[in-house]
Amino acid sequence: MKRIFLLPLLLSLGLLLHGKPALPEILSDGMVLQQNSKVNIWGKGDRGKTVVVKPSWSDTVVRAKVDNDGNWLAVIETPAASFTPCSISVSDGEEVVLKDILIGEVWLASGQSNMEMPLYGWNNNPILRSNETIALSGQYPAIRFVTIPRTQSFEPLESVEGRWQVCNPENSPEFSATAFFFAQTLQEALNVPVGMIVSSWGGSRVEAWIDRETLETYSDINLNEEEVNKLPAPSRPLLMYNGMIHPIKNYVVNGFIWYQGESNVGAHQVYAERLHNMVNLWRKQWNNTDLPFYSVEIAPFIYSGADNTEAALLREAQFKSQKLIPHSGVVSTNDLVEPHELRNIHPRNKTDIGKRLAFLALNKTYGFNRVVAHGPEYSSMEVKEGKIFISFDHAPDGFNRGDGIEGFEIAGEDGVFLPAVARENWGKIEVSREGLDKPIAVRYCFKNFQIGNLTGAHELPVVPFRTDSFEK
């Protein structure tokens, strides 16, 4: 049966053939290594040979023997972060020297097109203040990116293309915009180099990023190669995991950021569980069950109709995933879309999305306790005198407005939701509608496309929600 490789075989191995030893491309000049950690240096060589690895920051020499399959792996310790370039010598008799290495924080960014979307933008899909960001990107030479090319395989690959690039106006236009603003905020807050590995594919479903063993437990997934090949490339299960995640699992990272879900709209019933399974798999591959996982709520978009709710149900599943996945968080995007983007699935404001992901990381991973990480999230409701009073988690300092609140709907016993009047009332949101004396449920921006204007006191939006369970 034919195997799928989108790149020629030798290139898909992604090896830098300097002679001997051979290193994967991701181990290249300009890379960022995770600080205060034990990181892997690995590659291919002649069976039985000894590979000697010597980092410039240490007198320690690490030796690794090439196994019977031609593989070797050395583990070296990294120091605290520094902007001073380092080098690593790798030799099995012939020497390879990796140069301009920085020690800092390394994150993996993955998902579909809203993560893949570059700073330069796409046709009729601009990025907010793109030209200015690109022009000034040379101010961040210690932000480094490696972008994994779209690669599919029915079997797990050992290596893949993707070489580190320094942030400057020549390289930055192709960097993931969301990942760039995440990295920029981290660097400015932590004052350390930041490395981003971007492995994403527009239109991909969550099932594309999961391994065969897990997918075989899903009754709706057929992994027969002939059947998989009939699907559009982004919709194929398994293949991106094999081609774009498995090959980089040796590269030590400090966490994951994830922007995906649009292609799973309509499959909300299983999304949270499958996302949970994916995160468990990745953490297992990286040998770290505590790696943080911070994701992005899919943005308002018309889908089958602005007033329909299939996207709202997927967003609900995304937020439910936080209860399943330890060390995780989700950022809301409800307030970042503009009215004219009704039919644009790629909203231009990636700046605040990247920053909100960084706020999660700064608060939950790096201990910046005074950096607010969550907007208000629905907690409970109470009906009194024909009004519904909503309580929220993550709203200790109240809200951004008392009146003029948009996006709330209320329903009576007939289950029909109608626009409602909402106002702040002693730390809660009071919701009512004239003529409706017996309300039973409230929704906030629970539609495919509806923009709200209610945020917490620190400008993070109220997460869209519903108090009912009318739709499964």
Stockholm file with secondary structure:
# STOCKHOLM 1.0

chainA/1-472         MKRIFLLPLLLSLGLLLHGKPALPEILSDGMVLQQNSKVNIWGKGDRGKTVVVKPSWSDTVVRAKVDNDGNWLAVIETPAASFTPCSISVSDGEEVVLKDILIGEVWLASGQSNMEMPLYGWNNNPILRSNETIALSGQYPAIRFVTIPRTQSFEPLESVEGRWQVCNPENSPEFSATAFFFAQTLQEALNVPVGMIVSSWGGSRVEAWIDRETLETYSDINLNEEEVNKLPAPSRPLLMYNGMIHPIKNYVVNGFIWYQGESNVGAHQVYAERLHNMVNLWRKQWNNTDLPFYSVEIAPFIYSGADNTEAALLREAQFKSQKLIPHSGVVSTNDLVEPHELRNIHPRNKTDIGKRLAFLALNKTYGFNRVVAHGPEYSSMEVKEGKIFISFDHAPDGFNRGDGIEGFEIAGEDGVFLPAVARENWGKIEVSREGLDKPIAVRYCFKNFQIGNLTGAHELPVVPFRTDSFEK
#=GR chainA/1-472 SS CCCCCSSCHHHHTTEECSSSSBEETTSCTTCEEETTSEEEEEEECCTTCEEEEEETTCSCCEEEECCTTSEEEEEEECCSCEEEEEEEEEESSSEEEEEEEEEEEEEEEEESHHHHCBTTCBTTBCCTTHHHHHHTGGGCTTEEEEECCCCCCSSCCSCCCCCCEECSTTTGGGSBHHHHHHHHHHHHHHCSCEEEEEEECTTCCGGGGSCHHHHTTCTTCCCCHHHHHHSCGGGCSSHHIIIIIGGGTTSCCSCEEEECCGGGTTCHHHHHHHHHHHHHHHHHHTTCTTCCEEEECCCCCCTTCTTCCHHHHHHHHHHHHHHHSSSEEEECCTTSCCGGGTTCSSCSCCHHHHHHHHHHHHHHTSCCTTSCCCCCEEEEEEEETTEEEEEEESCTTCBSCSSCCCSEEEECTTCCEEECEEEEETTEEEEECTTCCSCCEEEESCSSSCCCCCBBTTSCBCCCEESCCCCC
#=GC SS_cons         CCCCCSSCHHHHTTEECSSSSBEETTSCTTCEEETTSEEEEEEECCTTCEEEEEETTCSCCEEEECCTTSEEEEEEECCSCEEEEEEEEEESSSEEEEEEEEEEEEEEEEESHHHHCBTTCBTTBCCTTHHHHHHTGGGCTTEEEEECCCCCCSSCCSCCCCCCEECSTTTGGGSBHHHHHHHHHHHHHHCSCEEEEEEECTTCCGGGGSCHHHHTTCTTCCCCHHHHHHSCGGGCSSHHIIIIIGGGTTSCCSCEEEECCGGGTTCHHHHHHHHHHHHHHHHHHTTCTTCCEEEECCCCCCTTCTTCCHHHHHHHHHHHHHHHSSSEEEECCTTSCCGGGTTCSSCSCCHHHHHHHHHHHHHHTSCCTTSCCCCCEEEEEEEETTEEEEEEESCTTCBSCSSCCCSEEEECTTCCEEECEEEEETTEEEEECTTCCSCCEEEESCSSSCCCCCBBTTSCBCCCEESCCCCC
//
